Amino acid sequence: DKLGLPIVTDGAFTEADETDEVPAKVAVARDRVAELRAGPVAAICSQGKMIPPLLAALAGADDPVPYKTPKGGGWLLTWAGDRLLGLSRL
């Protein structure tokens, strides 16, 4: 709200019900991030089982543990076109 962005519910970022569903959910979320990246600024909110593997996938990393995010935490992703330049904890 403080950013003046519309609030939209997007199923691409909902947490998987089962652990074996996580890779498929992350693939959908990764594709949605690519779509959002082409538009205006976006803030994405999700849950602890979704954010670490999504960030790892975006960074090209195999291990999601470094991307574990405490409740209320966040990340700033910096892009140059479709290339992720950096992830910074907020």
A tleap script that builds the chain and sets N, CA, C and O, in Angstrom:
source leaprc.protein.ff14SB
mol = sequence {
  NASP LYS LEU GLY LEU PRO ILE VAL THR ASP
  GLY ALA PHE THR GLU ALA ASP GLU THR ASP
  GLU VAL PRO ALA LYS VAL ALA VAL ALA ARG
  ASP ARG VAL ALA GLU LEU ARG ALA GLY PRO
  VAL ALA ALA ILE CYS SER GLN GLY LYS MET
  ILE PRO PRO LEU LEU ALA ALA LEU ALA GLY
  ALA ASP ASP PRO VAL PRO TYR LYS THR PRO
  LYS GLY GLY GLY TRP LEU LEU THR TRP ALA
  GLY ASP ARG LEU LEU GLY LEU SER ARG CLEU
}
set mol.1.N position { 0.831 -1.191 0.000 }
set mol.1.CA position { 0.000 0.000 0.000 }
set mol.1.C position { 0.880 1.262 0.000 }
set mol.1.O position { 0.596 2.220 -0.718 }
set mol.2.N position { 1.954 1.251 0.815 }
set mol.2.CA position { 2.836 2.419 0.884 }
set mol.2.C position { 3.558 2.667 -0.430 }
set mol.2.O position { 3.963 3.796 -0.708 }
set mol.3.N position { 3.726 1.636 -1.237 }
set mol.3.CA position { 4.363 1.799 -2.539 }
set mol.3.C position { 3.387 2.292 -3.597 }
set mol.3.O position { 3.787 2.637 -4.709 }
set mol.4.N position { 2.104 2.322 -3.245 }
set mol.4.CA position { 1.095 2.741 -4.203 }
set mol.4.C position { 0.813 1.691 -5.259 }
set mol.4.O position { 0.320 2.002 -6.343 }
set mol.5.N position { 1.126 0.448 -4.937 }
set mol.5.CA position { 0.893 -0.645 -5.880 }
set mol.5.C position { -0.463 -1.280 -5.612 }
set mol.5.O position { -0.909 -1.334 -4.466 }
set mol.6.N position { -1.121 -1.761 -6.661 }
set mol.6.CA position { -2.371 -2.478 -6.425 }
set mol.6.C position { -2.075 -3.799 -5.716 }
set mol.6.O position { -1.016 -4.394 -5.913 }
set mol.7.N position { -3.001 -4.242 -4.907 }
set mol.7.CA position { -2.850 -5.528 -4.226 }
set mol.7.C position { -3.666 -6.549 -5.003 }
set mol.7.O position { -4.878 -6.411 -5.170 }
set mol.8.N position { -2.963 -7.583 -5.475 }
set mol.8.CA position { -3.570 -8.612 -6.313 }
set mol.8.C position { -3.226 -9.970 -5.730 }
set mol.8.O position { -2.066 -10.231 -5.411 }
set mol.9.N position { -4.207 -10.828 -5.589 }
set mol.9.CA position { -3.956 -12.190 -5.163 }
set mol.9.C position { -3.555 -12.996 -6.390 }
set mol.9.O position { -4.283 -13.033 -7.382 }
set mol.10.N position { -2.404 -13.638 -6.319 }
set mol.10.CA position { -1.870 -14.378 -7.458 }
set mol.10.C position { -1.508 -15.783 -6.985 }
set mol.10.O position { -0.587 -15.956 -6.187 }
set mol.11.N position { -2.221 -16.764 -7.468 }
set mol.11.CA position { -2.014 -18.158 -7.069 }
set mol.11.C position { -0.645 -18.706 -7.396 }
set mol.11.O position { -0.265 -19.759 -6.884 }
set mol.12.N position { 0.106 -18.015 -8.237 }
set mol.12.CA position { 1.448 -18.485 -8.592 }
set mol.12.C position { 2.372 -18.517 -7.381 }
set mol.12.O position { 3.365 -19.244 -7.376 }
set mol.13.N position { 2.050 -17.730 -6.350 }
set mol.13.CA position { 2.938 -17.630 -5.199 }
set mol.13.C position { 2.384 -18.306 -3.951 }
set mol.13.O position { 2.937 -18.135 -2.864 }
set mol.14.N position { 1.305 -19.068 -4.086 }
set mol.14.CA position { 0.782 -19.789 -2.932 }
set mol.14.C position { 1.686 -20.971 -2.610 }
set mol.14.O position { 2.313 -21.561 -3.490 }
set mol.15.N position { 1.732 -21.290 -1.350 }
set mol.15.CA position { 2.570 -22.386 -0.876 }
set mol.15.C position { 2.017 -23.725 -1.337 }
set mol.15.O position { 0.802 -23.915 -1.395 }
set mol.16.N position { 2.907 -24.650 -1.665 }
set mol.16.CA position { 2.495 -26.004 -2.057 }
set mol.16.C position { 1.935 -26.733 -0.837 }
set mol.16.O position { 2.417 -26.553 0.281 }
set mol.17.N position { 0.911 -27.558 -1.068 }
set mol.17.CA position { 0.328 -28.346 0.022 }
set mol.17.C position { 1.242 -29.496 0.431 }
set mol.17.O position { 1.323 -29.846 1.608 }
set mol.18.N position { 1.917 -30.071 -0.533 }
set mol.18.CA position { 2.785 -31.226 -0.286 }
set mol.18.C position { 4.206 -30.911 -0.744 }
set mol.18.O position { 4.403 -30.157 -1.697 }
set mol.19.N position { 5.184 -31.483 -0.071 }
set mol.19.CA position { 6.585 -31.227 -0.396 }
set mol.19.C position { 6.915 -31.588 -1.841 }
set mol.19.O position { 7.687 -30.886 -2.494 }
set mol.20.N position { 6.339 -32.673 -2.342 }
set mol.20.CA position { 6.659 -33.086 -3.710 }
set mol.20.C position { 6.067 -32.143 -4.763 }
set mol.20.O position { 6.415 -32.243 -5.940 }
set mol.21.N position { 5.179 -31.230 -4.356 }
set mol.21.CA position { 4.599 -30.241 -5.273 }
set mol.21.C position { 5.463 -28.984 -5.393 }
set mol.21.O position { 5.245 -28.167 -6.287 }
set mol.22.N position { 6.434 -28.825 -4.504 }
set mol.22.CA position { 7.228 -27.597 -4.458 }
set mol.22.C position { 7.935 -27.305 -5.782 }
set mol.22.O position { 7.840 -26.175 -6.260 }
set mol.23.N position { 8.641 -28.264 -6.404 }
set mol.23.CA position { 9.334 -27.932 -7.660 }
set mol.23.C position { 8.396 -27.389 -8.748 }
set mol.23.O position { 8.748 -26.441 -9.449 }
set mol.24.N position { 7.223 -27.976 -8.889 }
set mol.24.CA position { 6.263 -27.495 -9.891 }
set mol.24.C position { 5.749 -26.102 -9.531 }
set mol.24.O position { 5.612 -25.248 -10.406 }
set mol.25.N position { 5.466 -25.869 -8.252 }
set mol.25.CA position { 4.997 -24.547 -7.817 }
set mol.25.C position { 6.084 -23.497 -8.028 }
set mol.25.O position { 5.789 -22.375 -8.438 }
set mol.26.N position { 7.334 -23.852 -7.751 }
set mol.26.CA position { 8.445 -22.918 -7.943 }
set mol.26.C position { 8.597 -22.579 -9.423 }
set mol.26.O position { 8.872 -21.429 -9.764 }
set mol.27.N position { 8.426 -23.549 -10.293 }
set mol.27.CA position { 8.522 -23.288 -11.738 }
set mol.27.C position { 7.453 -22.295 -12.180 }
set mol.27.O position { 7.730 -21.391 -12.968 }
set mol.28.N position { 6.241 -22.461 -11.677 }
set mol.28.CA position { 5.149 -21.534 -12.010 }
set mol.28.C position { 5.469 -20.135 -11.470 }
set mol.28.O position { 5.293 -19.139 -12.172 }
set mol.29.N position { 5.937 -20.069 -10.226 }
set mol.29.CA position { 6.264 -18.775 -9.608 }
set mol.29.C position { 7.423 -18.104 -10.351 }
set mol.29.O position { 7.406 -16.892 -10.562 }
set mol.30.N position { 8.424 -18.887 -10.747 }
set mol.30.CA position { 9.565 -18.328 -11.487 }
set mol.30.C position { 9.100 -17.711 -12.801 }
set mol.30.O position { 9.547 -16.627 -13.177 }
set mol.31.N position { 8.206 -18.402 -13.492 }
set mol.31.CA position { 7.666 -17.871 -14.747 }
set mol.31.C position { 6.847 -16.606 -14.503 }
set mol.31.O position { 6.882 -15.678 -15.310 }
set mol.32.N position { 6.124 -16.568 -13.409 }
set mol.32.CA position { 5.310 -15.388 -13.093 }
set mol.32.C position { 6.207 -14.201 -12.746 }
set mol.32.O position { 5.898 -13.067 -13.110 }
set mol.33.N position { 7.310 -14.451 -12.047 }
set mol.33.CA position { 8.262 -13.378 -11.756 }
set mol.33.C position { 8.786 -12.792 -13.061 }
set mol.33.O position { 8.932 -11.576 -13.179 }
set mol.34.N position { 9.070 -13.645 -14.039 }
set mol.34.CA position { 9.546 -13.169 -15.341 }
set mol.34.C position { 8.516 -12.255 -15.990 }
set mol.34.O position { 8.880 -11.243 -16.588 }
set mol.35.N position { 7.242 -12.596 -15.881 }
set mol.35.CA position { 6.179 -11.754 -16.438 }
set mol.35.C position { 6.108 -10.412 -15.694 }
set mol.35.O position { 6.001 -9.354 -16.314 }
set mol.36.N position { 6.168 -10.471 -14.370 }
set mol.36.CA position { 6.069 -9.258 -13.562 }
set mol.36.C position { 7.278 -8.348 -13.764 }
set mol.36.O position { 7.159 -7.124 -13.699 }
set mol.37.N position { 8.410 -8.935 -14.004 }
set mol.37.CA position { 9.644 -8.181 -14.204 }
set mol.37.C position { 9.546 -7.253 -15.416 }
set mol.37.O position { 10.187 -6.202 -15.455 }
set mol.38.N position { 8.748 -7.646 -16.393 }
set mol.38.CA position { 8.591 -6.849 -17.612 }
set mol.38.C position { 7.673 -5.638 -17.403 }
set mol.38.O position { 7.592 -4.763 -18.264 }
set mol.39.N position { 6.987 -5.592 -16.264 }
set mol.39.CA position { 6.046 -4.507 -16.006 }
set mol.39.C position { 6.605 -3.504 -15.016 }
set mol.39.O position { 7.817 -3.394 -14.835 }
set mol.40.N position { 5.690 -2.767 -14.372 }
set mol.40.CA position { 6.128 -1.792 -13.359 }
set mol.40.C position { 6.643 -2.513 -12.104 }
set mol.40.O position { 6.627 -3.743 -12.044 }
set mol.41.N position { 7.084 -1.773 -11.139 }
set mol.41.CA position { 7.588 -2.327 -9.879 }
set mol.41.C position { 6.547 -3.247 -9.269 }
set mol.41.O position { 5.351 -2.958 -9.311 }
set mol.42.N position { 7.004 -4.356 -8.702 }
set mol.42.CA position { 6.093 -5.302 -8.051 }
set mol.42.C position { 6.674 -5.725 -6.709 }
set mol.42.O position { 7.889 -5.858 -6.562 }
set mol.43.N position { 5.814 -5.930 -5.750 }
set mol.43.CA position { 6.187 -6.503 -4.459 }
set mol.43.C position { 5.450 -7.833 -4.368 }
set mol.43.O position { 4.239 -7.888 -4.582 }
set mol.44.N position { 6.163 -8.892 -4.056 }
set mol.44.CA position { 5.575 -10.226 -4.003 }
set mol.44.C position { 5.647 -10.729 -2.564 }
set mol.44.O position { 6.689 -10.644 -1.914 }
set mol.45.N position { 4.535 -11.248 -2.086 }
set mol.45.CA position { 4.478 -11.829 -0.745 }
set mol.45.C position { 4.135 -13.300 -0.874 }
set mol.45.O position { 3.290 -13.684 -1.682 }
set mol.46.N position { 4.799 -14.121 -0.069 }
set mol.46.CA position { 4.503 -15.551 -0.058 }
set mol.46.C position { 4.887 -16.105 1.303 }
set mol.46.O position { 5.020 -15.358 2.272 }
set mol.47.N position { 5.064 -17.424 1.372 }
set mol.47.CA position { 5.313 -18.105 2.631 }
set mol.47.C position { 6.713 -18.729 2.658 }
set mol.47.O position { 7.402 -18.806 1.641 }
set mol.48.N position { 7.102 -19.164 3.841 }
set mol.48.CA position { 8.433 -19.712 4.071 }
set mol.48.C position { 8.790 -20.961 3.304 }
set mol.48.O position { 9.971 -21.232 3.088 }
set mol.49.N position { 7.800 -21.731 2.885 }
set mol.49.CA position { 8.106 -22.924 2.100 }
set mol.49.C position { 8.243 -22.599 0.620 }
set mol.49.O position { 8.662 -23.452 -0.162 }
set mol.50.N position { 7.900 -21.394 0.229 }
set mol.50.CA position { 7.924 -21.010 -1.184 }
set mol.50.C position { 9.085 -20.075 -1.511 }
set mol.50.O position { 9.739 -20.244 -2.541 }
set mol.51.N position { 9.347 -19.101 -0.659 }
set mol.51.CA position { 10.346 -18.081 -0.966 }
set mol.51.C position { 11.762 -18.651 -1.119 }
set mol.51.O position { 12.406 -18.351 -2.124 }
set mol.52.N position { 12.286 -19.455 -0.184 }
set mol.52.CA position { 13.659 -19.940 -0.355 }
set mol.52.C position { 13.895 -20.723 -1.654 }
set mol.52.O position { 14.864 -20.434 -2.357 }
set mol.53.N position { 13.052 -21.696 -1.999 }
set mol.53.CA position { 13.323 -22.397 -3.254 }
set mol.53.C position { 13.105 -21.519 -4.487 }
set mol.53.O position { 13.758 -21.719 -5.511 }
set mol.54.N position { 12.198 -20.555 -4.398 }
set mol.54.CA position { 11.992 -19.640 -5.524 }
set mol.54.C position { 13.224 -18.757 -5.713 }
set mol.54.O position { 13.704 -18.598 -6.836 }
set mol.55.N position { 13.735 -18.187 -4.634 }
set mol.55.CA position { 14.929 -17.353 -4.740 }
set mol.55.C position { 16.118 -18.162 -5.232 }
set mol.55.O position { 16.902 -17.680 -6.050 }
set mol.56.N position { 16.261 -19.391 -4.740 }
set mol.56.CA position { 17.351 -20.256 -5.206 }
set mol.56.C position { 17.221 -20.502 -6.707 }
set mol.56.O position { 18.213 -20.443 -7.433 }
set mol.57.N position { 16.013 -20.777 -7.171 }
set mol.57.CA position { 15.796 -21.008 -8.605 }
set mol.57.C position { 16.131 -19.765 -9.417 }
set mol.57.O position { 16.758 -19.865 -10.472 }
set mol.58.N position { 15.724 -18.610 -8.942 }
set mol.58.CA position { 16.013 -17.367 -9.651 }
set mol.58.C position { 17.512 -17.079 -9.689 }
set mol.58.O position { 18.019 -16.527 -10.666 }
set mol.59.N position { 18.220 -17.455 -8.621 }
set mol.59.CA position { 19.661 -17.202 -8.524 }
set mol.59.C position { 20.487 -18.293 -9.196 }
set mol.59.O position { 21.705 -18.162 -9.317 }
set mol.60.N position { 19.828 -19.375 -9.635 }
set mol.60.CA position { 20.558 -20.487 -10.242 }
set mol.60.C position { 21.301 -21.325 -9.221 }
set mol.60.O position { 22.310 -21.955 -9.536 }
set mol.61.N position { 20.797 -21.330 -7.995 }
set mol.61.CA position { 21.432 -22.082 -6.909 }
set mol.61.C position { 20.659 -23.370 -6.632 }
set mol.61.O position { 19.448 -23.438 -6.840 }
set mol.62.N position { 21.371 -24.378 -6.165 }
set mol.62.CA position { 20.724 -25.644 -5.822 }
set mol.62.C position { 20.195 -25.666 -4.398 }
set mol.62.O position { 19.225 -26.364 -4.103 }
set mol.63.N position { 20.827 -24.904 -3.515 }
set mol.63.CA position { 20.500 -24.941 -2.093 }
set mol.63.C position { 19.630 -23.755 -1.693 }
set mol.63.O position { 20.075 -22.611 -1.784 }
set mol.64.N position { 18.385 -24.009 -1.249 }
set mol.64.CA position { 17.517 -22.912 -0.828 }
set mol.64.C position { 17.807 -22.391 0.580 }
set mol.64.O position { 17.280 -21.345 0.959 }
set mol.65.N position { 18.627 -23.088 1.359 }
set mol.65.CA position { 18.853 -22.715 2.756 }
set mol.65.C position { 19.367 -21.279 2.917 }
set mol.65.O position { 18.898 -20.583 3.818 }
set mol.66.N position { 20.309 -20.799 2.090 }
set mol.66.CA position { 20.762 -19.415 2.280 }
set mol.66.C position { 19.656 -18.368 2.066 }
set mol.66.O position { 19.820 -17.204 2.431 }
set mol.67.N position { 18.559 -18.782 1.486 }
set mol.67.CA position { 17.465 -17.855 1.185 }
set mol.67.C position { 16.320 -17.970 2.184 }
set mol.67.O position { 15.248 -17.398 1.986 }
set mol.68.N position { 16.561 -18.720 3.264 }
set mol.68.CA position { 15.552 -18.826 4.310 }
set mol.68.C position { 15.265 -17.426 4.832 }
set mol.68.O position { 16.185 -16.652 5.096 }
set mol.69.N position { 13.994 -17.109 4.978 }
set mol.69.CA position { 13.580 -15.749 5.311 }
set mol.69.C position { 12.699 -15.763 6.549 }
set mol.69.O position { 11.679 -16.451 6.565 }
set mol.70.N position { 13.065 -15.024 7.580 }
set mol.70.CA position { 12.219 -14.992 8.771 }
set mol.70.C position { 10.897 -14.283 8.484 }
set mol.70.O position { 10.799 -13.475 7.560 }
set mol.71.N position { 9.901 -14.591 9.275 }
set mol.71.CA position { 8.601 -13.929 9.126 }
set mol.71.C position { 8.795 -12.418 9.143 }
set mol.71.O position { 9.517 -11.872 9.977 }
set mol.72.N position { 8.132 -11.763 8.205 }
set mol.72.CA position { 8.231 -10.317 8.103 }
set mol.72.C position { 9.470 -9.845 7.359 }
set mol.72.O position { 9.638 -8.648 7.125 }
set mol.73.N position { 10.347 -10.786 6.984 }
set mol.73.CA position { 11.564 -10.437 6.264 }
set mol.73.C position { 11.279 -10.279 4.779 }
set mol.73.O position { 10.178 -10.559 4.306 }
set mol.74.N position { 12.279 -9.831 4.067 }
set mol.74.CA position { 12.093 -9.655 2.642 }
set mol.74.C position { 13.413 -9.557 1.899 }
set mol.74.O position { 14.489 -9.564 2.496 }
set mol.75.N position { 13.303 -9.467 0.611 }
set mol.75.CA position { 14.454 -9.397 -0.282 }
set mol.75.C position { 14.194 -8.340 -1.341 }
set mol.75.O position { 13.055 -8.108 -1.747 }
set mol.76.N position { 15.259 -7.711 -1.775 }
set mol.76.CA position { 15.209 -6.810 -2.922 }
set mol.76.C position { 15.965 -7.508 -4.040 }
set mol.76.O position { 17.137 -7.856 -3.889 }
set mol.77.N position { 15.291 -7.710 -5.159 }
set mol.77.CA position { 15.919 -8.347 -6.312 }
set mol.77.C position { 16.233 -7.273 -7.341 }
set mol.77.O position { 15.373 -6.465 -7.690 }
set mol.78.N position { 17.459 -7.268 -7.819 }
set mol.78.CA position { 17.903 -6.296 -8.799 }
set mol.78.C position { 18.122 -7.000 -10.125 }
set mol.78.O position { 18.844 -7.995 -10.200 }
set mol.79.N position { 17.493 -6.477 -11.172 }
set mol.79.CA position { 17.523 -7.111 -12.488 }
set mol.79.C position { 18.120 -6.189 -13.544 }
set mol.79.O position { 18.018 -4.967 -13.444 }
set mol.80.N position { 18.741 -6.786 -14.551 }
set mol.80.CA position { 19.135 -6.098 -15.788 }
set mol.80.C position { 18.509 -6.944 -16.889 }
set mol.80.O position { 19.064 -7.963 -17.298 }
set mol.81.N position { 17.350 -6.509 -17.360 }
set mol.81.CA position { 16.608 -7.338 -18.311 }
set mol.81.C position { 16.172 -8.605 -17.636 }
set mol.81.O position { 15.490 -8.555 -16.612 }
set mol.82.N position { 16.548 -9.748 -18.183 }
set mol.82.CA position { 16.165 -11.028 -17.578 }
set mol.82.C position { 17.272 -11.616 -16.703 }
set mol.82.O position { 17.164 -12.753 -16.243 }
set mol.83.N position { 18.320 -10.854 -16.476 }
set mol.83.CA position { 19.446 -11.328 -15.669 }
set mol.83.C position { 19.342 -10.798 -14.244 }
set mol.83.O position { 19.258 -9.590 -14.027 }
set mol.84.N position { 19.350 -11.702 -13.289 }
set mol.84.CA position { 19.323 -11.322 -11.880 }
set mol.84.C position { 20.721 -10.871 -11.476 }
set mol.84.O position { 21.667 -11.658 -11.504 }
set mol.85.N position { 20.846 -9.606 -11.100 }
set mol.85.CA position { 22.145 -9.064 -10.706 }
set mol.85.C position { 22.448 -9.288 -9.236 }
set mol.85.O position { 23.606 -9.461 -8.855 }
set mol.86.N position { 21.409 -9.285 -8.408 }
set mol.86.CA position { 21.656 -9.466 -6.990 }
set mol.86.C position { 20.394 -9.629 -6.180 }
set mol.86.O position { 19.310 -9.204 -6.581 }
set mol.87.N position { 20.557 -10.254 -5.034 }
set mol.87.CA position { 19.498 -10.401 -4.045 }
set mol.87.C position { 20.020 -9.814 -2.748 }
set mol.87.O position { 21.093 -10.197 -2.280 }
set mol.88.N position { 19.284 -8.902 -2.171 }
set mol.88.CA position { 19.694 -8.264 -0.925 }
set mol.88.C position { 18.604 -8.438 0.119 }
set mol.88.O position { 17.434 -8.149 -0.133 }
set mol.89.N position { 19.000 -8.913 1.296 }
set mol.89.CA position { 18.041 -9.013 2.395 }
set mol.89.C position { 17.617 -7.623 2.833 }
set mol.89.O position { 18.428 -6.699 2.897 }
set mol.90.N position { 16.341 -7.494 3.131 }
set mol.90.CA position { 15.841 -6.216 3.652 }
set mol.90.C position { 15.801 -6.283 5.158 }
set mol.90.O position { 15.410 -5.314 5.809 }
savepdb mol mol.pdb
quit
